[in-house]
Amino acid sequence: MDHKILQTTRELIDEVGYPALTVDQVATRAGVGKAAIYRRYASKAEMAFVATMHGQQLPPPAGTGSLHGDLLALVRTFHARMAAPAARQLAPALISELAGNPALDARFQDTFLAAEQAAVAELIEQAVARGELAGTVDPAMAHLLLLGSLASALYILNLPVDDAMVTDLAAAATAGITALADRCHSAPGGAAEPR
């Protein structure tokens, strides 16, 4: 049932756009009751996000053996989803909706964005364990460096993001994370130096 709901949601976003999408439309076309949808997703926005981007569980890390390799694998996975037509339909409207709805924004922060930051934090911890990084860095900052840049390129700047740009984003994020780790852990007592 989940697959049918999410597939139908993607199809309808492609056809009518996210603003015109309704849970009733999805329920009717998927052949399920609205209650079945709301048992799984708290809102239209959440249903659409899961259909186009990801759920609360992300795939396990690629385990390439290097921070750059792991970040590149992660950003490639996200690029494939974020550049899809349904995601490009959803993102601008969802960004606006989140800005005007603090409760919805808090839910997204606590679920989907927390999952993304946890995935980045795991890659950082693995890099620290391998000796690639001097210490941990704020996963929210690392997330911003990697996936914030990708979202900005796709949804704000409308750049033609190809694999060469994705590779450059991973390299830039790796350099930024490494610099943050060095700065934070070279300060007296391991505390971050003032900005």
C-alpha positions, -999 to +999 in steps of 0.1 A: +000+000+000+028+024+009+044+019-026+011+026-043+004+058-022+039+072-029+039+063-066+005+079-070+017+110-052+047+113-076+025+109-106+000+136-094+028+160-086+041+156-121+006+161-135-010+189-114+019+203-094+024+202-056+001+232-048-029+216-065-022+181-051-047+169-025-048+138-002-083+131-017-068+128-052-041+104-040-066+083-020-089+080-050-063+071-075-044+048-052-076+031-042-071+036-005-089+055+022-078+089+034-074+075+069-049+050+056-028+079+043-030+099+075-020+069+095+013+069+076+018+106+069+009+136+091+002+159+062+002+163+024+036+179+027+050+149+045+035+124+021+049+144-009+084+147+007+086+109+014+074+102-022+100+125-038+129+126-014+132+101+014+116+087+045+129+089+081+153+060+074+181+067+049+202+040+032+233+029+051+266+048+044+285+036+013+316+028+033+341+039+007+369+042+032+373+080+028+354+110+039+354+124+004+342+091-011+314+088+015+303+123+010+303+119-028+282+087-026+257+105-003+254+136-024+250+115-056+221+096-039+205+129-029+211+145-063+193+116-081+162+122-059+164+160-057+168+165-094+138+143-103+108+161-119+085+155-090+111+168-065+117+199-085+079+205-085+077+200-048+107+218-034+099+255-040+063+252-028+074+231+002+101+256+012+074+283+012+050+262+031+076+254+058+085+291+062+048+299+069+040+270+092+062+267+123+046+234+134+052+218+100+088+232+099+095+217+134+082+183+123+105+184+093+134+195+114+128+167+139+123+139+113+137+143+078+164+169+084+174+151+116+178+119+096+200+137+070+221+152+097+225+119+115+237+103+082+263+131+078+273+127+115+279+090+110+303+097+081+321+123+102+325+098+131+339+072+107+364+097+093+375+106+128+379+069+136+401+065+105+422+095+115+411+116+085+397+143+108+412+159+139+378+156+156+341+159+151+323+189+137+287+201+141+267+178+118+243+207+110+272+227+096+285+197+076+250+190+063+247+226+052+280+225+034+270+194+014+233+191+010+225+228+015+247+237-014+230+210-036+195+223-027+206+259-034+220+250-068+189+230-078+161+250-063+173+286-059+200+292-085+184+267-110+218+255-122+223+225-145+237+202-118+256+174-134+280+147-119+310+170-123+293+197-102+282+170-077+318+158-074+330+194-069+304+199-041+316+168-024+352+180-026+343+214-013+323+199+016+352+176+024+376+206+025+352+226+046+346+199+071+383+192+074+390+228+080+363+231+106+377+200+124+412+214+123+401+248+136+379+234+163+405+210+176+435+233+174+419+259+197+429+257+234+410+230+252+396+217+219+370+245+218+361+262+186+378+295+181+355+325+177+343+332+142 
